[in-house]
Amino acid sequence: MRFVSWNVNGLRAAIRKGIDGYFSTLNADVTMLQETRTLEEQLPKGWSWPAGWHVTLHPAEKKGYSGVATASLTPHTVIGRGKGGLLDADDTEGRVLTCEINGVVCINTYLPSGSAKDERQTFKETWMDEWRAWLQPFIEDERPVVVCGDLNIAHTEDDIWNPKGNAKNSGFLPHEREWFSSLLNDGWTDAFRHHAGDGVKTYSWWSNRGQARANDRGWRIDYFLLNEAAAKALVDCTIVRQGGLDVSDHAPLVLDLDL
């Protein structure tokens, strides 16, 4: 069973840049998108989702901002929107969509960025703590659980091109990285790192500044996290860099599970 996770940096723009071709070649059973920044009625006239897809959009209340979407080849059940907790309990920013698809729980997440200003970093860190606590029951779920998305944190020095130069930047702060280690210690498996091994520097996001994309000077901030039931079925996890050059500033992640 194949899963794709992709921050598309605006679905309408991604459509103009040729994302349909990637939908075809990636050949996913489940596609989870982040930063869609659109309502269904705002999608380009004449465009439609691939034939046979079952799609749920979870947009932000603010138009043109945030949002996630989950699509599957077979019908899916929406378990819930949002992560609960006191912070943005109604998930007005459209950041978490949980669905069950063929017995697999898929948690599509777009974790906030803290790079814009101090208030958003505070929001991000509170959100992180609430989300981690909310995820706890899924760790022991007997069903395979796949958590994916843009988590806006590069975990280790293997996950960033310039670790020393970014040590004081949001997304690579020491306490953010410690939080990520704690998240994995809770029982989640980082599918790409588990499959690729330590020392492999492959990135999923590139800044538009300083030729970072052309020179592959990036960050790995997009993830598949698996509970034990899903990790036992792990076959492959790859990052398709070209998608981060053609369509978005993020590359799609592809996860194969033997289910």
C-alpha positions in Angstrom: 0.0 0.0 0.0 1.5 3.3 -1.1 1.2 6.6 0.8 2.3 10.0 -0.4 2.7 13.1 1.8 3.4 16.5 0.2 3.4 20.1 1.2 2.2 21.6 -2.1 2.8 25.3 -1.1 -0.7 26.2 -2.5 -2.7 23.6 -4.4 -3.9 26.1 -7.0 -0.3 27.1 -7.8 0.8 23.4 -7.8 -1.9 22.6 -10.3 -0.6 25.3 -12.7 2.9 23.8 -12.2 2.0 20.3 -13.2 1.2 18.4 -10.0 -1.3 16.2 -12.0 1.7 14.5 -13.6 3.1 13.6 -10.2 -0.3 12.3 -9.1 -0.1 9.9 -11.9 3.5 8.8 -11.6 3.6 8.5 -7.8 0.7 6.1 -8.1 -0.4 6.3 -4.4 -3.2 4.6 -2.7 -3.4 7.5 -0.3 -2.3 11.0 -0.9 -2.0 13.5 1.9 -1.4 17.2 1.1 -0.4 20.1 3.3 -0.6 23.9 2.9 -3.3 23.5 0.3 -4.5 27.1 0.9 -7.8 26.6 -0.9 -11.5 25.8 -0.7 -13.0 23.3 -3.1 -14.9 26.1 -4.9 -11.6 28.0 -5.4 -9.9 25.3 -7.5 -9.4 26.1 -11.1 -12.4 25.9 -13.4 -12.3 22.8 -15.5 -9.8 21.0 -13.2 -10.8 18.0 -11.2 -9.2 15.5 -8.9 -8.0 12.3 -10.6 -10.8 9.9 -11.6 -11.8 7.6 -8.8 -10.3 9.6 -5.9 -12.2 10.2 -2.7 -11.1 13.5 -1.3 -11.6 15.4 2.0 -10.4 19.0 2.3 -9.8 20.5 5.7 -9.2 24.2 5.0 -8.4 27.0 7.3 -11.0 29.6 8.1 -8.7 32.2 6.7 -8.8 32.0 2.9 -5.5 31.3 1.2 -3.8 30.0 4.4 -2.7 26.6 5.6 -5.1 23.7 5.2 -4.7 20.0 4.5 -6.4 17.4 2.2 -6.5 13.6 2.2 -7.3 11.6 -1.0 -7.7 7.9 -1.4 -8.5 5.4 -4.1 -11.0 3.7 -1.9 -13.5 5.4 0.3 -12.2 6.7 3.6 -13.8 7.5 6.9 -13.1 10.9 8.5 -12.3 10.2 12.2 -11.8 13.8 13.1 -10.5 17.2 12.4 -8.0 18.9 14.7 -6.1 17.6 17.7 -8.2 18.9 20.5 -6.6 20.7 23.4 -7.1 24.3 24.5 -5.1 25.9 21.7 -7.2 26.3 18.6 -9.5 23.5 19.7 -11.6 23.9 16.6 -8.5 23.7 14.4 -9.4 27.0 12.6 -6.0 26.8 10.8 -6.8 23.5 9.2 -3.8 21.6 10.5 -4.9 18.0 11.4 -7.1 15.6 9.5 -7.5 12.0 10.7 -9.0 9.4 8.4 -9.3 5.6 8.3 -8.5 4.0 5.0 -8.6 0.2 4.5 -8.0 -0.3 8.2 -5.1 2.2 8.3 -5.3 5.3 10.5 -3.8 8.3 8.6 -3.1 11.5 10.5 -2.3 14.3 8.1 -0.6 17.1 9.9 0.7 20.6 9.0 2.6 21.7 12.1 2.9 25.5 12.6 6.0 27.4 11.7 7.6 29.7 14.2 9.8 31.6 11.8 7.6 34.6 11.3 7.6 36.2 14.7 8.0 35.3 18.4 4.3 34.9 19.0 4.1 32.2 16.4 7.0 30.4 17.9 5.2 30.4 21.2 2.0 29.2 19.4 4.1 26.5 17.6 5.6 25.1 20.8 2.3 25.0 22.7 0.8 23.3 19.6 3.6 20.8 19.6 3.0 19.7 23.2 -0.8 19.4 22.7 -0.3 17.4 19.5 2.2 15.0 21.1 -0.1 14.3 24.0 -3.1 13.8 21.6 -1.1 11.3 19.6 -0.3 9.1 22.6 -3.3 6.7 22.3 -2.5 6.0 18.7 0.9 4.5 19.5 -0.6 1.4 21.1 -3.4 1.1 18.5 -3.6 -2.4 17.0 -4.3 -0.8 13.6 -1.4 0.5 11.5 -1.2 4.3 12.2 0.6 6.6 9.7 1.3 10.1 10.8 2.6 12.3 8.1 3.2 15.9 7.0 5.2 19.0 7.2 6.4 19.1 10.9 8.6 22.2 10.5 11.5 20.7 12.5 14.7 19.2 11.2 15.5 16.6 13.8 19.2 16.0 13.6 22.3 17.4 11.8 21.7 14.7 9.1 18.4 16.5 8.3 19.8 19.9 7.5 22.5 21.2 5.1 23.9 23.9 7.5 23.4 22.8 11.1 25.7 25.3 12.7 24.4 28.3 10.7 20.8 27.4 11.7 21.2 26.5 15.3 19.4 29.6 16.4 16.6 29.4 13.8 13.1 28.2 14.3 12.9 24.6 13.1 16.3 23.7 14.3 16.3 25.1 17.8 17.8 22.7 20.4 14.6 22.4 22.4 12.6 21.7 19.2 15.0 18.9 18.3 14.8 17.5 21.9 11.0 17.5 21.6 11.3 15.5 18.4 13.6 13.0 20.1 11.0 12.7 22.8 8.3 12.2 20.2 10.2 9.2 18.7 10.9 7.9 22.2 7.2 7.7 22.8 7.1 4.9 20.3 7.0 6.5 16.8 9.3 5.3 14.0 10.7 7.9 11.6 10.2 5.9 8.4 12.7 7.6 6.2 15.5 7.6 8.8 14.8 4.0 9.8 14.9 2.9 6.2 17.8 5.1 4.9 20.0 4.9 8.1 22.1 7.5 9.8 24.4 9.8 7.8 22.2 10.0 4.8 21.5 13.7 4.1 18.4 13.9 1.9 16.2 16.9 2.2 12.5 17.6 1.6 12.4 21.5 1.7 14.5 24.2 0.2 14.5 27.9 0.7 13.9 30.1 -2.4 16.9 32.1 -1.4 20.5 31.8 -2.4 20.2 29.0 -5.0 19.3 26.6 -2.2 17.0 24.5 -4.4 19.5 24.3 -7.3 22.4 23.4 -4.9 20.4 21.0 -2.7 21.0 23.0 0.4 17.8 22.0 2.3 16.1 20.7 5.3 14.2 17.5 6.0 11.1 18.7 7.8 8.5 16.4 6.2 8.0 13.0 7.8 6.2 9.7 7.9 5.9 8.5 11.6 4.7 5.0 12.2 3.3 3.1 15.2 4.6 -0.4 15.8 1.9 -2.0 13.7 2.8 0.2 10.7 6.5 0.0 11.2 6.4 -3.8 11.0 5.1 -3.4 7.5 7.6 -0.9 6.3 9.1 -1.7 2.9 10.4 1.6 1.6 10.4 5.4 2.2 11.8 7.9 -0.3 11.9 11.6 -1.0 11.2 12.6 -4.7 13.4 15.7 -4.9 12.3 16.6 -8.4 8.8 17.4 -7.1 10.3 20.0 -5.0 11.9 21.6 -8.0 8.9 21.4 -10.4 5.9 21.9 -8.3 6.5 23.1 -4.7 9.3 24.2 -2.4 8.8 20.8 -0.7 9.3 17.4 -2.2 6.8 14.6 -2.0 7.5 11.7 0.4 6.6 8.2 -0.7 6.0 5.4 1.8 5.4 1.8 0.9 3.9 -0.6 3.5 3.3 -4.3 3.0 -0.3 -4.5 4.2 
